[in-house]
Amino acid sequence: MLYDHGMSGLSNWGPVVVIILGYVIGFYFQNRRIDDLRDAMNGRFSDMNGRFSDLKDFIRSETSRLEDRMERIEHPVVKPSR
């Protein structure tokens, strides 16, 4: 029997190359999806940080307003009687 060793090696390695190429392309696109997910999560976290910052400012303003009211209750202004 006559075998062409050049073609035999190529025919054996062809499917292996295709499979490896498929894995490499899969890893590439999977990595891109993970990067997209990371960017989306970072965007959501920055939005939440902004909301918490607004909430902190609101709580501070309300706390100072309530402290002022309590101060006025503790020390009422008495009008002089006529």
ZIMO-V336298 format. One record per backbone hydrogen bond with DSSP energy under -1.0 kcal/mol. NH is the residue of the N-H (numbers start at 1). CO is the residue of the C=O. If there is no record, write none. Layout:
nh=[NH & NH]
co=[CO & CO]
This chain:
nh=[8 & 9 & 10 & 11 & 12 & 13 & 14 & 17 & 18 & 19 & 20 & 21 & 22 & 23 & 24 & 25 & 26 & 27 & 28 & 29 & 30 & 31 & 32 & 33 & 34 & 35 & 36 & 37 & 38 & 39 & 40 & 41 & 42 & 43 & 44 & 45 & 46 & 47 & 48 & 49 & 50 & 51 & 52 & 53 & 54 & 55 & 56 & 57 & 58 & 59 & 60 & 61 & 62 & 63 & 64 & 65 & 66 & 67 & 68 & 69 & 70 & 71 & 72 & 73 & 74 & 75]
co=[4 & 5 & 6 & 7 & 8 & 9 & 10 & 13 & 14 & 15 & 16 & 17 & 18 & 19 & 20 & 21 & 22 & 23 & 24 & 25 & 26 & 27 & 28 & 29 & 30 & 31 & 32 & 33 & 34 & 35 & 36 & 37 & 38 & 39 & 40 & 41 & 42 & 43 & 44 & 45 & 46 & 47 & 48 & 49 & 50 & 51 & 52 & 53 & 54 & 55 & 56 & 57 & 58 & 59 & 60 & 61 & 62 & 63 & 64 & 65 & 66 & 67 & 68 & 69 & 70 & 71]
